[in-house]
Structure formats: structure tokens, C-alpha cells
Amino acid sequence: MKYRLRISGSGDRFVSEIVPHFPSGQPIAVRTVSGWDNPNAMTFDTLAEAKYYKRLVLSVEGWFAMIEDHPLPPARPETA
């Protein structure tokens, strides 16, 4: 299972990027995309990683985010 962050109160807005400030590297903005299956939405491998970024989104933008399960794509059939 993979995870994505959906902006609370939206039906289909997902975090796509957390923009760092250079040279400090501190996050200054969060960008979003529409669509449950949008390939540009950030995908997290672990629940712990998703929780970390959820807190980051809240601290940078003040937005609450929901952690959503995102199933892995179906395996491609092997070709001979």
C-alpha cells in the first residue's frame, strides 16, 4: 500500500510538491494537483513518512491533510 495526502475539505486536491527555500532548504510552499489518480501527486511508501509530510503541510500552509490509501498499480503481465 502507498499513501497520498489529500487536502481536507477538498474532494480531489492532493499534495504534489513541497517547495524548499534556497539556500536554507526550509519549506516555504505546498503545491497541489487535482485527481485521485494524478501521477503528479506525491506518493509515500510508509505511513510514518506520510504522517511526517502531513505535519509539514500544516506547518507551512496551515492546511489540514488526510492520509489516503493509494493502491499499487496492477502488475504488468510478463511478455514472452
C-alpha positions as YAML, in Angstrom:
chain: A
units: angstrom
residues:
- id: 1
  name: MET
  ca: [0.00, 0.00, 0.00]
- id: 2
  name: LYS
  ca: [1.14, 3.53, -0.77]
- id: 3
  name: TYR
  ca: [-0.16, 6.78, 0.74]
- id: 4
  name: ARG
  ca: [-1.08, 10.25, -0.51]
- id: 5
  name: LEU
  ca: [-2.07, 13.48, 1.22]
- id: 6
  name: ARG
  ca: [-5.47, 14.91, 0.30]
- id: 7
  name: ILE
  ca: [-6.23, 18.47, 1.38]
- id: 8
  name: SER
  ca: [-9.12, 18.34, 3.88]
- id: 9
  name: GLY
  ca: [-12.38, 19.78, 2.60]
- id: 10
  name: SER
  ca: [-11.46, 19.10, -1.00]
- id: 11
  name: GLY
  ca: [-12.75, 16.20, -2.96]
- id: 12
  name: ASP
  ca: [-9.65, 15.64, -5.04]
- id: 13
  name: ARG
  ca: [-6.78, 18.05, -4.22]
- id: 14
  name: PHE
  ca: [-3.55, 16.21, -3.40]
- id: 15
  name: VAL
  ca: [-0.11, 17.43, -2.37]
- id: 16
  name: SER
  ca: [2.21, 17.37, -5.37]
- id: 17
  name: GLU
  ca: [5.25, 19.26, -4.12]
- id: 18
  name: ILE
  ca: [6.70, 20.89, -1.04]
- id: 19
  name: VAL
  ca: [8.79, 23.79, -2.29]
- id: 20
  name: PRO
  ca: [12.06, 24.43, -0.45]
- id: 21
  name: HIS
  ca: [13.58, 27.87, 0.05]
- id: 22
  name: PHE
  ca: [17.13, 28.14, -1.20]
- id: 23
  name: PRO
  ca: [19.72, 28.20, 0.29]
- id: 24
  name: SER
  ca: [18.18, 27.24, 3.65]
- id: 25
  name: GLY
  ca: [16.19, 24.27, 2.36]
- id: 26
  name: GLN
  ca: [13.30, 25.13, 4.68]
- id: 27
  name: PRO
  ca: [9.88, 24.51, 3.09]
- id: 28
  name: ILE
  ca: [8.03, 27.67, 2.03]
- id: 29
  name: ALA
  ca: [5.08, 26.46, -0.05]
- id: 30
  name: VAL
  ca: [2.94, 23.44, -0.86]
- id: 31
  name: ARG
  ca: [1.62, 22.79, -4.37]
- id: 32
  name: THR
  ca: [-1.37, 20.61, -5.17]
- id: 33
  name: VAL
  ca: [-2.90, 18.79, -8.12]
- id: 34
  name: SER
  ca: [-6.43, 17.56, -8.85]
- id: 35
  name: GLY
  ca: [-7.41, 13.96, -9.30]
- id: 36
  name: TRP
  ca: [-7.28, 10.75, -7.30]
- id: 37
  name: ASP
  ca: [-5.14, 9.08, -9.96]
- id: 38
  name: ASN
  ca: [-2.99, 12.09, -10.85]
- id: 39
  name: PRO
  ca: [0.57, 10.79, -11.33]
- id: 40
  name: ASN
  ca: [2.00, 14.12, -10.15]
- id: 41
  name: ALA
  ca: [0.66, 13.71, -6.60]
- id: 42
  name: MET
  ca: [3.33, 12.82, -4.05]
- id: 43
  name: THR
  ca: [3.18, 9.16, -3.03]
- id: 44
  name: PHE
  ca: [4.68, 7.86, 0.21]
- id: 45
  name: ASP
  ca: [5.93, 4.34, 0.85]
- id: 46
  name: THR
  ca: [5.22, 4.27, 4.59]
- id: 47
  name: LEU
  ca: [2.59, 5.61, 6.92]
- id: 48
  name: ALA
  ca: [5.33, 7.21, 9.04]
- id: 49
  name: GLU
  ca: [6.59, 9.16, 6.01]
- id: 50
  name: ALA
  ca: [3.04, 10.31, 5.16]
- id: 51
  name: LYS
  ca: [2.50, 11.48, 8.76]
- id: 52
  name: TYR
  ca: [5.74, 13.49, 8.66]
- id: 53
  name: TYR
  ca: [4.71, 15.29, 5.48]
- id: 54
  name: LYS
  ca: [1.18, 15.80, 6.79]
- id: 55
  name: ARG
  ca: [2.63, 17.78, 9.72]
- id: 56
  name: LEU
  ca: [4.87, 19.69, 7.31]
- id: 57
  name: VAL
  ca: [1.88, 20.71, 5.15]
- id: 58
  name: LEU
  ca: [0.10, 22.00, 8.26]
- id: 59
  name: SER
  ca: [3.13, 23.99, 9.44]
- id: 60
  name: VAL
  ca: [3.87, 25.54, 6.03]
- id: 61
  name: GLU
  ca: [0.37, 26.36, 4.73]
- id: 62
  name: GLY
  ca: [-1.94, 25.82, 7.70]
- id: 63
  name: TRP
  ca: [-3.83, 23.22, 5.69]
- id: 64
  name: PHE
  ca: [-5.11, 20.03, 7.27]
- id: 65
  name: ALA
  ca: [-4.47, 16.97, 5.15]
- id: 66
  name: MET
  ca: [-5.92, 13.50, 5.20]
- id: 67
  name: ILE
  ca: [-3.75, 10.45, 4.62]
- id: 68
  name: GLU
  ca: [-5.36, 8.38, 1.88]
- id: 69
  name: ASP
  ca: [-4.51, 4.81, 0.92]
- id: 70
  name: HIS
  ca: [-3.35, 4.62, -2.65]
- id: 71
  name: PRO
  ca: [-3.27, 1.06, -4.02]
- id: 72
  name: LEU
  ca: [-0.32, -0.07, -6.01]
- id: 73
  name: PRO
  ca: [-0.91, -0.25, -9.75]
- id: 74
  name: PRO
  ca: [-1.67, -3.73, -11.06]
- id: 75
  name: ALA
  ca: [1.36, -5.75, -12.03]
- id: 76
  name: ARG
  ca: [2.13, -5.81, -15.73]
- id: 77
  name: PRO
  ca: [1.76, -9.21, -17.32]
- id: 78
  name: GLU
  ca: [5.07, -10.68, -18.33]
- id: 79
  name: THR
  ca: [5.69, -10.82, -22.06]
- id: 80
  name: ALA
  ca: [7.49, -13.68, -23.73]
...
